[in-house]
Amino acid sequence: MELEPRLLRYFIAVAEERHFGRAAQRLHISQPPLSYAIRQLEDLLGAGLLERTSRHVALTEAGRVLYREAQGLLRQADEVGRLVRRVDAGLRGRLRIGFVGSMLYRGLPVLLGALRAELPDVEHVLSEINSHDQIEAVRRGELDLGFIHANPVPQEVGAQDLVAEPFVVCVPETHALAGRKRLDLKALNGEEFIMFAQAASPSYYATVMSLCVAAGFVPAVRHEVRHWLSVAALVSQGLGVSVVPACLARSGLAGTRFLAFAHQARSVSQVIWRQADPAPLVRTVLRRVEGHYALPKAKV
C-alpha cells in the first residue's frame, strides 16, 4: 500500500479546518475533488477517518492516528526531497580523493579547508596514493578525484594542470654541498640517489634521469620509494641524495637541505577525474579547484 503525499496533504487540511469548504479553499481546489480524495484515502486504508454531518467534521480514532503519522511522513518526504535536490546540485555527498604527498605543499590543505567551509554536507575521504595507482583508481571509478604528478592518462580520464614548479636537489644537512644555495647537477656524479619509484611515476623517473644524463652522468639509484615524503626522509637520514619538486622545501623536514640548479624542466601537478558523466558533486568541486588555482575551466 502506497500513500500518496497529495492524499495526506488533503487529509491534513480537512483535519485541521474541520470543514471541507475551508479545506478546499486552503488547498486552492474545489470541494468535490477534495471529498473524492478523502473517500479514496479511506478506501485505500480500509478505515473511516472522518465523522461527517451537514455542519460538522470530526476525526475518528483512526483519523487522529493518521493525522499524527501523516505529518511525520510529509516532513520526511520533504527532507528526502531536499536531500535529493542538494545531491543533484552537487552540494552534498561523499567525495573520494587521492593525492600525492607533495600536494600537501601545493595548496591542497587550503583547498580542502575551503571546500569544508563552503560545502559542509560533503564528506571527504582522503587517500595518499602514487600517481600511477590514482590514475587507475579514477579510471575504474574507485576515486572521484585525484591529485597527481603529471602523467599520461588514458582516454577515460580527464586531467587539468594545477601548478608547475622547478626541481631542486635534496641533500642531507651534513653533506659537503649542503652549504651552497645553488649547484651544478654534475656535482652529484657518483652520489647514491633516492628516486621515486619508476613504476609509480614513470614521467618523474624519466625526467630526473634525463636531467642527470644532460649533466654528463647516469645516477646510481640506491633506493626507490613510492611517496615523496619518504624520499625526503631517507635523504635526511643520510641514505642518499635526490632531485625533488621545489615544494618539498616547504615540508620543514629536519636534516635536509634543498639546493637550486639550472634546468628547464618543471614538476607539474594535475587534478584528474573520470570522463564518463562526472557526478554533480565532482563537477561542483572541479569548479572550486579551478577557482582555487586560478585555472581555465576544465572540460568535463
PLY file of the C-alpha trace (Angstrom):
ply
format ascii 1.0
element vertex 300
property float x
property float y
property float z
element edge 299
property int vertex1
property int vertex2
end_header
0.00 0.00 0.00
1.40 3.37 -1.04
0.05 6.59 0.45
0.34 9.49 -1.96
1.68 12.68 -0.36
-1.16 14.54 -2.15
-3.82 12.49 -0.32
-2.08 13.02 3.00
-1.93 16.79 2.45
-5.64 16.86 1.58
-6.47 14.88 4.69
-4.35 17.12 6.95
-6.13 20.21 5.60
-9.57 18.72 6.35
-8.41 17.51 9.79
-7.16 20.98 10.72
-10.01 23.01 9.21
-12.75 20.57 10.32
-14.64 21.77 7.27
-14.47 20.61 3.65
-15.22 24.03 2.17
-12.49 25.82 4.12
-10.03 22.98 3.45
-10.75 23.16 -0.27
-10.20 26.92 -0.19
-6.90 26.44 1.62
-5.78 23.87 -0.97
-6.95 26.01 -3.90
-9.19 23.26 -5.28
-12.96 22.80 -5.47
-14.79 20.76 -2.84
-15.88 17.71 -4.93
-12.31 16.59 -5.80
-11.38 17.00 -2.14
-14.30 14.86 -0.95
-13.42 12.23 -3.55
-9.75 12.21 -2.43
-10.71 11.64 1.23
-13.02 8.75 0.26
-10.18 7.33 -1.86
-7.84 7.53 1.15
-10.39 5.80 3.40
-10.89 3.04 0.82
-7.15 2.62 0.48
-6.68 2.28 4.25
-9.90 0.33 4.82
-10.85 2.61 7.73
-13.14 5.52 8.36
-11.14 8.67 9.07
-13.83 11.32 9.48
-17.26 11.54 11.06
-19.30 13.80 8.79
-22.51 15.67 9.42
-24.03 18.52 7.44
-22.49 21.02 9.84
-19.58 19.21 11.42
-16.47 17.15 10.55
-14.66 15.27 13.31
-11.76 12.84 13.32
-12.33 9.21 14.20
-9.79 7.44 16.39
-8.17 6.09 13.20
-8.24 9.62 11.78
-6.42 11.02 14.81
-3.69 8.38 14.44
-3.33 9.09 10.72
-3.18 12.85 11.32
-0.28 12.42 13.74
1.61 9.99 11.49
0.88 11.87 8.25
2.64 14.99 9.50
5.80 12.99 10.16
5.60 11.23 6.80
5.28 14.51 4.93
8.18 16.06 6.85
10.27 13.01 5.99
9.27 13.24 2.32
10.20 16.93 2.27
13.58 16.15 3.86
14.24 13.41 1.32
13.32 15.81 -1.47
15.71 18.46 -0.14
18.46 15.85 0.22
17.99 14.60 -3.36
17.97 18.15 -4.72
21.20 19.00 -2.86
22.89 15.84 -4.14
21.71 16.61 -7.67
23.09 20.16 -7.33
26.48 18.81 -6.21
26.11 20.25 -2.70
26.02 17.01 -0.71
27.62 13.58 -0.88
30.82 11.62 -0.39
33.98 12.54 -2.28
36.82 10.02 -2.57
40.07 11.93 -3.15
43.52 10.59 -3.92
46.65 12.71 -3.58
50.41 12.52 -3.79
52.36 13.75 -0.77
53.75 16.84 -2.47
50.20 18.21 -2.80
50.32 18.91 0.94
52.72 21.73 -0.01
50.92 22.77 -3.19
47.74 24.23 -1.74
45.68 21.06 -1.19
45.07 21.57 2.57
43.85 25.14 1.96
41.59 23.92 -0.84
40.10 21.18 1.35
39.51 23.68 4.16
37.67 26.00 1.78
35.57 23.09 0.47
34.61 22.05 4.01
33.51 25.60 4.78
31.59 26.06 1.52
30.15 22.54 1.21
29.66 21.36 4.81
27.45 18.43 3.73
30.23 16.86 1.64
32.29 14.12 3.28
35.93 13.90 2.16
37.67 10.51 2.13
41.40 11.10 1.54
43.96 8.50 0.45
47.65 9.12 -0.23
48.32 7.12 -3.40
51.03 7.41 -6.05
50.17 8.92 -9.41
50.05 5.68 -11.41
47.68 3.96 -8.96
45.48 7.06 -8.73
45.04 7.13 -12.50
43.91 3.50 -12.47
41.61 4.06 -9.47
39.95 7.04 -11.16
39.58 5.09 -14.41
37.88 2.22 -12.52
35.62 4.59 -10.59
37.25 3.84 -7.23
38.28 7.51 -6.77
36.23 10.56 -7.69
39.21 12.94 -7.95
42.95 12.53 -7.94
45.78 14.99 -7.39
48.85 13.63 -9.16
52.19 14.48 -10.72
51.61 14.99 -14.42
51.50 11.66 -16.18
49.94 10.38 -19.40
46.32 9.43 -18.69
44.01 7.09 -20.62
41.12 8.43 -22.69
38.63 7.69 -19.91
40.40 10.09 -17.51
40.26 13.87 -17.69
43.24 15.93 -16.49
43.91 19.60 -15.74
47.31 21.10 -14.86
47.38 22.90 -11.50
50.88 24.01 -10.51
54.28 23.94 -12.24
57.46 24.30 -10.17
61.16 23.72 -10.77
63.03 20.73 -9.43
65.66 21.16 -6.72
68.40 18.96 -5.30
67.74 17.48 -1.87
70.81 16.54 0.21
71.41 15.67 3.89
72.29 18.69 6.01
75.65 17.02 6.75
76.51 16.71 3.03
79.60 18.55 1.75
77.38 20.52 -0.67
74.69 21.41 1.89
76.07 24.90 2.50
75.56 26.00 -1.09
72.46 27.83 -2.35
72.95 26.68 -5.93
75.00 24.00 -7.66
75.70 22.36 -10.98
73.91 18.99 -11.15
77.08 17.28 -12.33
78.43 17.83 -8.80
76.24 14.84 -7.82
78.07 12.47 -10.16
78.99 9.41 -8.10
76.38 10.06 -5.41
73.81 7.42 -4.47
70.32 8.57 -5.48
66.96 8.03 -3.83
64.26 8.03 -6.50
60.51 8.00 -6.67
59.74 4.50 -7.98
59.67 4.28 -11.76
56.52 2.10 -11.68
54.71 4.69 -9.55
55.62 7.74 -11.67
57.39 6.87 -14.94
57.39 10.50 -16.12
59.16 11.79 -12.99
61.72 9.00 -13.16
62.40 9.73 -16.84
62.69 13.48 -16.16
65.28 13.06 -13.41
67.23 10.55 -15.47
67.30 12.95 -18.45
68.43 15.86 -16.24
71.33 13.79 -14.93
72.29 12.50 -18.38
72.25 16.09 -19.67
74.65 16.93 -16.82
77.01 14.17 -18.02
76.29 11.17 -15.79
73.83 8.36 -15.10
72.68 8.41 -11.47
73.36 5.39 -9.28
69.91 4.61 -7.88
70.24 3.19 -4.37
66.61 3.27 -3.21
63.20 3.59 -4.88
60.16 4.59 -2.80
56.51 5.36 -3.56
55.88 8.54 -1.52
57.57 11.94 -1.76
57.97 12.39 1.97
59.71 9.01 2.09
62.23 10.34 -0.44
62.99 13.37 1.73
63.01 11.29 4.93
65.61 8.87 3.53
67.75 11.82 2.41
67.51 13.31 5.90
68.91 10.05 7.30
71.98 10.32 5.05
70.98 7.44 2.78
71.46 9.35 -0.46
70.55 12.46 -2.45
67.60 13.19 -4.70
66.04 15.58 -7.20
62.59 16.60 -5.99
59.88 19.22 -6.68
60.71 22.57 -5.09
57.55 22.45 -2.96
59.13 19.80 -0.71
61.41 22.54 0.64
58.27 23.76 2.43
57.90 20.45 4.28
60.12 21.64 7.14
61.69 18.18 7.38
64.74 18.31 9.67
68.07 17.07 8.37
67.63 18.14 4.74
68.82 20.98 2.52
67.29 21.99 -0.81
69.53 23.50 -3.48
68.65 25.11 -6.81
70.29 24.09 -10.08
70.00 25.32 -13.67
67.41 23.47 -15.79
64.23 23.98 -17.79
62.18 21.01 -16.55
59.14 21.59 -14.35
57.31 19.42 -11.87
53.63 19.71 -12.79
50.72 18.62 -10.60
47.32 17.77 -12.04
43.77 17.11 -10.94
42.17 14.10 -12.63
38.61 12.75 -12.84
36.64 10.11 -14.70
35.44 11.50 -18.02
32.27 9.41 -18.31
29.41 11.54 -16.96
31.03 13.07 -13.85
28.67 13.25 -10.86
27.24 16.69 -9.97
29.43 16.79 -6.86
32.58 16.17 -8.93
31.58 18.96 -11.31
30.97 21.30 -8.36
34.34 20.55 -6.75
36.20 20.85 -10.06
34.82 24.38 -10.37
36.15 25.14 -6.88
39.55 23.66 -7.82
39.67 25.90 -10.90
38.95 28.95 -8.77
41.48 27.98 -6.10
44.32 27.53 -8.59
43.07 30.29 -10.96
42.72 27.88 -13.86
40.79 27.98 -17.10
37.55 25.99 -16.96
38.14 22.24 -17.33
36.22 20.27 -19.96
34.05 17.79 -18.04
0 1
1 2
2 3
3 4
4 5
5 6
6 7
7 8
8 9
9 10
10 11
11 12
12 13
13 14
14 15
15 16
16 17
17 18
18 19
19 20
20 21
21 22
22 23
23 24
24 25
25 26
26 27
27 28
28 29
29 30
30 31
31 32
32 33
33 34
34 35
35 36
36 37
37 38
38 39
39 40
40 41
41 42
42 43
43 44
44 45
45 46
46 47
47 48
48 49
49 50
50 51
51 52
52 53
53 54
54 55
55 56
56 57
57 58
58 59
59 60
60 61
61 62
62 63
63 64
64 65
65 66
66 67
67 68
68 69
69 70
70 71
71 72
72 73
73 74
74 75
75 76
76 77
77 78
78 79
79 80
80 81
81 82
82 83
83 84
84 85
85 86
86 87
87 88
88 89
89 90
90 91
91 92
92 93
93 94
94 95
95 96
96 97
97 98
98 99
99 100
100 101
101 102
102 103
103 104
104 105
105 106
106 107
107 108
108 109
109 110
110 111
111 112
112 113
113 114
114 115
115 116
116 117
117 118
118 119
119 120
120 121
121 122
122 123
123 124
124 125
125 126
126 127
127 128
128 129
129 130
130 131
131 132
132 133
133 134
134 135
135 136
136 137
137 138
138 139
139 140
140 141
141 142
142 143
143 144
144 145
145 146
146 147
147 148
148 149
149 150
150 151
151 152
152 153
153 154
154 155
155 156
156 157
157 158
158 159
159 160
160 161
161 162
162 163
163 164
164 165
165 166
166 167
167 168
168 169
169 170
170 171
171 172
172 173
173 174
174 175
175 176
176 177
177 178
178 179
179 180
180 181
181 182
182 183
183 184
184 185
185 186
186 187
187 188
188 189
189 190
190 191
191 192
192 193
193 194
194 195
195 196
196 197
197 198
198 199
199 200
200 201
201 202
202 203
203 204
204 205
205 206
206 207
207 208
208 209
209 210
210 211
211 212
212 213
213 214
214 215
215 216
216 217
217 218
218 219
219 220
220 221
221 222
222 223
223 224
224 225
225 226
226 227
227 228
228 229
229 230
230 231
231 232
232 233
233 234
234 235
235 236
236 237
237 238
238 239
239 240
240 241
241 242
242 243
243 244
244 245
245 246
246 247
247 248
248 249
249 250
250 251
251 252
252 253
253 254
254 255
255 256
256 257
257 258
258 259
259 260
260 261
261 262
262 263
263 264
264 265
265 266
266 267
267 268
268 269
269 270
270 271
271 272
272 273
273 274
274 275
275 276
276 277
277 278
278 279
279 280
280 281
281 282
282 283
283 284
284 285
285 286
286 287
287 288
288 289
289 290
290 291
291 292
292 293
293 294
294 295
295 296
296 297
297 298
298 299
